[in-house]
Amino acid sequence: MSDLADIVETGFGAAVLAFGVVAGITVYSTGSIETLPDTVDRFTAALSMTFLPALSLAAWPNLVAGGAGIGSAWKLEETTQLRIAAFVAVYVFLAVVLHSLL
């Protein structure tokens, strides 16, 4: 696979994992699976908010997620491709989860 395909696959996997976490927390906290349609709406909105410009006031979860992504990529002593993939995975996961739960 190409480098770009690996990075896109990593970002997609992180988004799927984030949906599982958000849906699990929502169903557990409400005690009902009937809240899943609302969870899907919140997840979709949160996913779109991960691409907010950094100057937006609502983008502070993106800054937190970006800092965590940079920290995780910095610690890796691997290829640049793996560092980028680690950043993308951590950023997408944390940004979506933070936006969904707020």
C-alpha positions in Angstrom: 0.0 0.0 0.0 1.1 3.6 -0.5 2.0 5.9 2.3 -1.2 8.0 1.8 -3.4 4.9 1.8 -1.9 3.7 5.1 -2.5 7.1 6.7 -6.1 7.3 5.5 -6.7 3.7 6.7 -5.3 4.7 10.1 -7.5 7.8 10.3 -10.6 5.7 9.4 -9.7 3.1 12.0 -9.4 5.8 14.7 -12.7 7.3 13.7 -14.4 3.8 13.9 -12.8 3.2 17.3 -14.0 6.7 18.5 -17.5 5.9 17.4 -17.4 2.6 19.4 -16.2 4.5 22.5 -18.8 7.3 22.2 -21.7 4.8 21.5 -20.6 2.6 24.4 -20.4 5.5 26.8 -23.8 6.8 25.7 -25.6 3.5 25.9 -24.0 2.7 29.2 -24.8 6.0 30.8 -28.4 6.1 29.6 -29.0 2.4 30.0 -30.8 2.2 26.7 -29.8 1.3 23.1 -32.6 3.6 21.8 -30.2 6.5 22.1 -28.1 5.3 19.2 -29.7 7.5 16.5 -28.9 10.6 18.6 -25.4 9.2 19.1 -24.9 8.9 15.4 -26.0 12.5 14.9 -23.6 13.7 17.7 -20.8 11.6 16.2 -21.3 13.0 12.7 -21.2 16.6 14.1 -18.1 15.8 16.2 -16.3 14.3 13.2 -17.0 17.4 11.2 -15.7 19.6 14.1 -12.3 17.9 14.0 -11.6 19.9 10.9 -12.4 23.3 12.5 -9.8 26.0 12.0 -7.5 26.5 15.0 -8.7 30.0 15.5 -12.3 28.9 16.3 -13.3 29.1 19.9 -14.9 25.6 19.7 -11.6 24.1 18.5 -9.9 23.7 21.8 -10.5 19.9 21.8 -8.6 19.9 18.4 -5.7 21.7 20.1 -5.6 19.1 22.9 -5.8 16.3 20.4 -3.2 17.8 18.2 -0.8 18.2 21.2 -1.4 14.6 22.2 -0.8 13.5 18.6 2.5 15.4 18.4 3.6 13.9 21.7 2.8 10.4 20.5 4.6 10.9 17.2 7.6 12.5 18.9 8.1 9.4 21.1 8.2 7.0 18.2 11.6 6.1 16.9 10.3 4.8 13.6 9.8 6.0 10.1 8.2 9.3 9.2 5.2 7.4 7.8 4.6 5.7 11.1 5.0 8.9 13.0 2.4 10.6 10.7 0.0 7.6 11.1 0.4 7.8 14.9 -0.4 11.5 14.9 -3.5 11.0 12.7 -4.8 8.2 14.8 -4.4 10.0 18.1 -5.7 13.3 16.7 -8.8 11.9 15.1 -9.7 9.6 18.1 -9.2 12.3 20.8 -10.8 15.1 18.8 -13.9 13.1 18.0 -14.3 11.7 21.5 -13.9 15.2 23.1 -16.3 16.9 20.7 -18.8 14.1 21.2 -18.8 14.1 25.0 -19.0 17.9 25.3 
